[in-house]
Amino acid sequence: MQSSVWLGFAVFAGLLLASCGGSRTKDVQLYLEEPFPEKLSQWHLFVKVRASLQPNARVIPYDLNTPLFSDYARKHRFVWMPSGASAQYRQEGTFEFPVGTILVKSFAFPAEANAGEEKLIETRLLVHARAGWVALPYVWNERQSEATLQLVPDPVRVHWTDSAGRTRDFSYVMPNTNECQECHDNNKVLLPIGPKARNLNRNYEYSAGVENQLAHWTKIGYLRGAPTPEAAPRAAKWDDAAGETLAGRARAYLDNNCAHCHQPGGTAGYTGVDFRLTNAGSETLGVCKPPNSAGNMGHLQYDVVPGRPEESILLYRMESTAPKVMMPQIGRDVVHEEGVALVRQWISLLRGDPCRSSSINRVEKR
């Protein structure tokens, strides 16, 4: 391997598989170019695997106010940056992360055999390499002892029982590396999606106690230029009906489930629909806007019809699992029932002309 592949400093402790035993750590080097490691353990991100992924030194867990729905999978997010490097704060959009940053997202479902434990399905790395961001999907084996890089992963059968006692049984489809670009591409550049100020501006229960994530990242040297959390934007938690407004929750949901494609420069930017939380325009939110994309829309005429969710293409596509109809088109294989109910309620309470005239009324927040 060429010397340019390695970044010349020690980073963090290694992933210790069950067969290795002990808790000794070892210094490693960071891959910044191809070929990237075949095994997740070669990155040395975690200490153990059973039941949960325990991060090594300076591998920081984080969460989002409103995450992307992925077939009810439980997600565990982490970030690591090289020693002395930090991300530049941005009020809008994803932070500017330094070369060498690793964003980690693991997907898991409840384990059938062991109550309270999880079964890891995949761990996705988004690595800021020398040439730009690189998406690397690692798939876990049945023993839960290792995950292997698979650029085109096979579907995995998932079977579990949710908290309501309903059986979930379906094929969990993992996007391949080319499909990752459909969501992460903006103006032909692969970029992170979730780590924005409005998504990270929330408390997290760290091992040392509860702290706001923006303040914590600033304190440990992972973020520079950030204002106080009170001065930073904050997205609503989509499922907090007691503490958030309906409009805030619905807009946050659309921001994190749709806006990565439906925004200027996104792969669905050509549609003219912009679901970013910062967009206040009604027509660009799809209100009384005829669709300009292919597919059977059930003879519906407008993306969003105020007060009439049953006539809104947005809801029709969210409720579908049919190819070329469902939205998002990748990343889910089942309907997010709670998310559909939220957007249905939001559309039901939108005020305005129900798209029978040429005038477009501004969407009022409630």
C-alpha angles and dihedrals in degrees: 000000000000117000090239088070092071130070107218104236139074118259128175144330125287135258106256114207120212092255092057098057126190128065104256115139130215133204116245140183127243122244112228100166140030136319093059120194118285092213127054089221089067089070090059094216101140140041100212140359113206115107093345142013110251111204124226125233114313092006097124124201118221140171138202130237090232116012132197113270113242110177092296091298117159111238130208116194129195138170131202129184131185117266111280094012125113141178121254112238118240124190091214128024130017119323118260102253123199124245108274096040115141120201112194129196122176123192121209141166131203111283112245097213101041119048113222094020130102135226113222114222105174143349117209121202123199105195125190096220127179093271095043138279117341126195115217120181117201119192121208123231123233092258089057088228100116144007122218129209109253116176090190106030122198119236116267123217110237123197124174144132119244127218091269091057095253118142115235112201120164145117111274108215118204118206115243121232093267091051090053086070092061090071103024098044119103118170089344093305123115110231140166116261113194108046099086127134093249092052097044096044096104140091122272128194103235122183089261094048143284117319138158109264096227090051092045094050089049093049095051093045098253095115134040132187096025121145122222113292089251090060095045124087118260130200118217122251103251095217099044101099092162097054105030138056120253092240092048092051094046094046091048089051093051090044093058100034102038113013097076085075101020101066136081108294093016123120089259095040089110090070092070091231115127115188097177114133089236093060112099099174116113100208092048086053086060098257108157089344118141113228121252098191130097125255142076108294095179091255091295114151107201137043093226126011112192111241093003114085091166088064095046120103090206092065093039090058094044090054094049131087094183118120114257090015106060122084127242088034094206133028097050137061101176132053118262097229096188093047091050090051091052095050091043091055092046093052091045091059098042111119123220147077109320090236096274095121135048093247117098116212122211114254111250118215117230 
